[in-house]
Amino acid sequence: MDVTNEILAQYLKYPKLFGGNVGTNNFDALSTPFDILVDGKLPNDVTAAQLLCLLYQLGVMAVPSTLSTVTDITGAVLDFGIGKLNPVFKNAGCPLKVG
């Protein structure tokens, strides 16, 4: 949680959009399926616990189809990540993904 608090402090001081470039001058900001993100941004009142769950989601969810031209993550890689991250996050209060 200490690391998450530091990430949050740095983000709130220098906010950047979550998302990726899908072409020249074509940045796609993430929103769905991440309920906490609005137009690719975290709200100013986000808590460290919410950010921790967002980081978990980013680590175990498939890449949104709009960004699939940038990277392709296979099911086997996602299952491996879930297997490694679920034990770490099991007491964090985040809904865990089943591989």
Summary of the structure (lengths in Angstrom):
residues: 99
radius of gyration: 14.1
end to end distance: 24.5
largest distance: 41.3
contacts: 226
relative contact order: 0.15
helix: 43%
strand: 8%
